[in-house]
Amino acid sequence: MASEQKKRLLYLREYLLKYTDEEHALSRIEIEQALAEKGFEFGRKTFYDDINALKESGMDILSTKSDTVKYYVGNREFQLSELKLLIDAVGCSRFFTLKKTEELISKLECLTSVYQAELLKRQVFVKNRVKSMNETIYYAIDTIHNAINLDKAVCFKYFKWIIDENNKPAMAFKHQGNLYEVSPWGVSWSDGNYYLIGFDHKDKIIKHFRVDRMRNTAVSDNSRIKNENFREFDIESYSSKIFGMFGGEECYVKMKIPSRLVDVFVDQFGSSLDICGNYDDSYVVGANVAVSRQFFAWILGLSEPVAIVYPPEVNEEMKSFVESIKCQ
């Protein structure tokens, strides 16, 4: 008897979560009929007892004020607006494969009623978005986190895309196909991609690797290297300096920018951006950046002209970059 009561309560909970919301309330009779189809029969008192039991457990069951009292689930673990944000994030991410994107969106849709899930489906467009083609990403992520928990290094092969003899994109392993061994210091999400950041055992420097380009990932027998840089390492600061995760020598750069770009630079560098001078409708700002072609391309891609005023060698590098583009 007690077992049947538990089953009935669980099914009633599941049914209310799936088939009711603020716009779709159900009467006691409608709910009882639905449960009867699954073999659960009970009277008026049992129904109210079950509803009260679910309320006492924390479920937000509300009722309408009308001639016929109807019931629906109010607050849920995730509100519809929150699910929309999560689905947008999954859909926009290049890190997830198309298959995994559709799986995750389907799971998120199960966190609301079937009617609100239909509303979510209408806003999802993923077919033509750029997506990863590596289904082993999720195993690699698990391996990285396991290695961190075990205080071990990770080993993996790393590839880049090339054009083969048939003029088709093809994978080519870097490092002559040999394994990289890296002490994982953390992971970072940037521009829709997921990165491993860690200490390369061979080159003895901090590097970053796109997780979707890693293969044969495994936990190493060797412990993580944690030198003096590890103790002071700030993954957020590191990520903000690496534009698009293309590395370069870090240095302090001053730039003259139009006032209209202040919000763009604060978005990029955060509150650590230095304001070094104010000139009419422009500012001189300073920040630590990883100087690279990606950094120069980012500046050129802005809607207003930006001038590098310090140091002079970075300004010369910028000029050379612009000239190289003109010659292409």
C-alpha positions in Angstrom: 0.0 0.0 0.0 2.8 2.4 1.0 4.6 1.5 -2.2 1.6 2.3 -4.4 1.2 5.6 -2.6 4.8 6.6 -3.3 4.5 5.6 -7.0 1.3 7.7 -7.2 2.9 10.7 -5.7 5.9 10.5 -8.0 3.7 10.2 -11.1 1.5 13.0 -9.9 4.5 15.2 -9.5 5.9 14.3 -12.9 2.5 14.8 -14.6 2.0 18.3 -13.0 5.5 19.4 -14.0 5.1 18.2 -17.6 1.5 19.1 -18.4 0.8 22.3 -16.4 2.0 25.8 -16.2 0.5 29.3 -15.6 -1.2 29.2 -19.0 -2.3 25.5 -18.8 -4.0 24.6 -15.5 -5.9 21.3 -15.0 -8.9 20.5 -12.8 -8.9 17.7 -10.2 -11.1 15.6 -12.6 -8.7 16.0 -15.5 -5.7 15.1 -13.4 -7.5 12.0 -11.9 -8.5 10.8 -15.3 -4.9 11.1 -16.6 -3.6 9.2 -13.6 -6.4 6.5 -14.0 -5.0 5.8 -17.4 -1.7 4.7 -15.7 -3.6 2.5 -13.2 -3.8 5.0 -10.3 -7.2 5.5 -8.8 -8.1 7.6 -5.8 -10.9 9.7 -4.4 -11.3 13.4 -3.6 -9.6 13.1 -0.2 -6.6 11.2 -1.5 -6.2 13.8 -4.3 -6.1 16.7 -1.8 -3.8 14.7 0.5 -1.4 14.1 -2.3 -1.4 17.7 -3.5 -0.7 18.9 0.1 2.1 16.3 0.4 3.7 17.7 -2.7 3.3 21.3 -1.5 4.9 20.3 1.8 7.9 18.8 0.0 8.5 22.2 -1.6 6.7 21.9 -4.9 5.0 25.2 -5.9 1.5 24.0 -6.8 -0.9 26.9 -7.3 -4.7 27.0 -8.1 -6.9 29.3 -10.1 -9.7 31.3 -8.6 -12.7 30.3 -10.8 -15.9 28.2 -10.7 -13.8 25.1 -11.3 -10.6 25.0 -9.3 -7.6 24.2 -11.5 -4.0 23.4 -10.5 -0.6 24.2 -12.1 3.0 24.4 -11.2 4.3 27.9 -10.5 7.9 28.4 -9.8 10.3 25.7 -11.0 14.0 25.1 -10.7 14.5 27.1 -13.9 12.2 29.9 -15.1 11.4 30.1 -18.8 13.7 33.1 -19.3 16.6 31.2 -17.7 16.1 28.2 -20.0 16.0 30.6 -23.0 19.4 32.0 -21.9 20.9 28.5 -21.4 19.6 27.2 -24.7 20.9 30.3 -26.5 24.3 29.7 -24.9 24.4 26.0 -26.0 23.2 26.9 -29.5 25.7 29.6 -30.0 28.7 27.6 -28.7 31.0 26.2 -31.3 32.4 23.9 -28.7 29.5 21.5 -28.8 28.9 19.2 -31.8 25.6 19.5 -33.6 24.5 16.2 -32.1 25.4 17.2 -28.5 23.8 20.6 -29.0 20.5 18.9 -29.9 20.8 16.5 -27.0 21.5 19.2 -24.4 18.7 21.4 -25.8 16.3 18.5 -25.6 17.3 17.9 -21.9 16.8 21.6 -21.1 13.3 21.5 -22.7 12.4 18.7 -20.3 12.9 21.1 -17.4 9.6 22.9 -18.2 6.1 22.0 -19.3 5.5 20.5 -22.8 3.8 23.8 -23.8 6.7 26.0 -22.8 9.1 23.5 -24.4 7.3 24.2 -27.7 7.9 27.9 -27.2 11.6 27.1 -26.7 11.8 25.0 -29.8 10.6 27.9 -31.9 13.6 30.0 -30.9 16.3 27.4 -31.6 18.4 27.7 -34.8 21.5 25.5 -34.8 21.6 23.7 -38.2 23.8 26.3 -39.9 25.9 27.4 -37.0 29.6 26.5 -36.9 30.0 23.5 -34.7 32.8 21.3 -33.5 33.1 17.9 -35.2 34.8 16.2 -32.3 32.5 13.9 -30.3 35.4 13.0 -27.9 35.5 16.4 -26.4 33.4 15.3 -23.4 35.7 12.5 -22.6 38.7 14.9 -22.8 37.0 17.3 -20.3 36.3 14.5 -17.9 40.0 13.5 -18.2 41.2 17.0 -17.5 39.1 17.4 -14.4 40.1 14.0 -13.1 43.7 14.9 -13.6 43.3 18.1 -11.6 41.5 16.2 -8.8 44.3 13.6 -8.8 47.0 16.3 -9.0 48.3 14.6 -12.2 49.4 15.8 -15.6 47.5 14.9 -18.8 48.8 13.5 -22.1 47.2 14.0 -25.5 47.8 14.5 -29.2 47.0 17.8 -30.7 45.9 18.6 -34.2 45.5 21.5 -36.6 43.4 21.7 -39.8 45.2 21.7 -43.2 44.1 21.4 -46.8 44.9 17.9 -48.2 45.8 16.9 -51.8 42.1 16.7 -52.6 41.5 20.3 -51.5 39.6 19.1 -48.5 40.0 20.1 -44.8 42.0 17.4 -43.0 43.5 16.8 -39.6 47.3 17.0 -39.1 48.8 16.1 -35.7 51.3 18.6 -34.4 54.5 17.7 -32.6 55.1 15.0 -35.2 52.1 13.1 -33.8 53.9 12.7 -30.4 52.1 13.1 -27.1 52.0 16.4 -25.3 52.4 16.3 -21.5 50.8 19.2 -19.7 50.1 20.0 -16.1 46.5 21.3 -16.1 46.3 24.5 -14.2 42.7 25.2 -15.2 40.2 25.4 -18.0 38.7 28.5 -19.7 35.8 29.3 -21.9 36.5 31.9 -24.6 34.6 33.0 -27.7 32.6 29.8 -27.8 35.6 27.5 -27.3 36.9 25.5 -24.3 40.6 25.6 -23.5 43.0 23.7 -21.3 45.5 26.1 -19.7 48.6 24.5 -18.2 52.4 24.1 -18.0 54.0 22.3 -20.9 56.5 19.8 -19.5 58.7 19.8 -22.7 58.8 23.6 -23.4 58.7 24.6 -19.7 56.1 27.4 -20.3 52.4 28.1 -19.8 50.4 27.2 -22.9 46.7 26.9 -23.9 45.1 24.2 -26.0 41.6 24.0 -27.6 40.0 21.0 -26.0 38.1 20.1 -29.3 41.5 19.6 -31.0 42.8 17.2 -28.4 42.9 13.4 -29.1 43.8 10.3 -27.1 43.6 12.3 -23.8 44.7 10.4 -20.7 45.8 11.0 -17.1 49.6 10.9 -16.9 51.5 8.9 -14.2 53.4 12.1 -13.5 52.3 14.6 -10.9 51.4 18.2 -11.9 54.2 20.7 -12.0 53.3 23.6 -9.7 56.1 26.1 -9.6 56.1 29.7 -8.3 54.0 30.8 -11.3 51.3 28.3 -10.4 50.8 29.8 -6.9 50.3 33.3 -8.4 48.4 32.2 -11.5 45.1 34.0 -12.2 43.2 32.2 -15.0 40.8 35.1 -15.5 43.6 37.6 -15.9 45.5 35.2 -18.3 42.4 34.6 -20.4 41.6 38.3 -20.8 45.1 39.0 -22.1 45.0 36.3 -24.8 42.9 37.6 -27.6 41.0 34.6 -29.1 43.5 32.4 -27.3 46.4 33.3 -29.7 49.5 33.7 -27.6 52.1 36.4 -27.8 54.7 38.1 -25.6 52.9 40.0 -22.9 53.6 43.7 -22.4 52.0 46.9 -21.3 50.5 48.8 -24.2 49.0 52.3 -24.4 46.4 53.1 -27.0 44.7 56.3 -28.0 41.0 55.5 -28.5 37.9 57.5 -29.4 35.6 58.1 -26.4 32.9 56.0 -28.2 35.1 52.9 -27.7 35.6 53.2 -24.0 32.9 50.6 -23.3 34.4 48.2 -25.8 37.8 48.4 -24.1 36.4 48.0 -20.6 34.5 44.9 -21.9 37.7 43.5 -23.2 40.1 44.4 -20.4 37.8 44.8 -17.4 38.1 47.3 -14.6 42.0 46.9 -14.7 42.0 49.2 -17.8 44.1 52.2 -17.0 43.0 55.7 -18.2 46.2 57.5 -18.9 45.0 60.7 -20.5 42.0 62.6 -21.8 42.2 64.5 -25.1 39.1 66.2 -26.3 37.0 63.3 -27.7 39.5 60.6 -27.0 41.4 58.8 -24.3 44.8 57.2 -23.8 44.3 53.8 -22.1 46.7 51.2 -21.0 46.6 47.5 -20.4 48.7 44.3 -20.3 48.1 42.4 -23.5 49.5 39.4 -25.3 50.9 41.2 -28.4 50.1 39.0 -31.4 48.6 39.2 -34.9 45.2 38.4 -33.3 45.6 41.5 -31.1 46.4 43.7 -34.2 43.4 42.2 -36.1 41.1 42.9 -33.2 42.2 46.6 -33.2 41.7 46.8 -37.0 38.2 45.3 -36.6 36.9 48.0 -34.4 34.5 50.6 -35.7 36.8 53.5 -35.0 40.5 54.2 -35.5 42.8 53.2 -32.6 46.5 54.3 -32.4 49.2 52.4 -30.4 51.2 55.1 -28.7 53.5 53.0 -26.5 55.8 51.1 -26.7 57.2 52.2 -30.1 58.2 48.6 -31.1 54.6 47.4 -30.8 53.5 50.3 -32.9 56.0 49.3 -35.5 54.8 45.7 -35.4 51.3 47.0 -35.9 52.4 48.9 -39.0 54.2 45.9 -40.4 51.0 43.8 -39.8 48.9 46.4 -41.8 51.5 46.4 -44.6 51.4 42.6 -44.8 47.7 42.7 -45.2 47.9 45.2 -48.0 50.4 43.0 -49.9 48.1 40.0 -49.8 
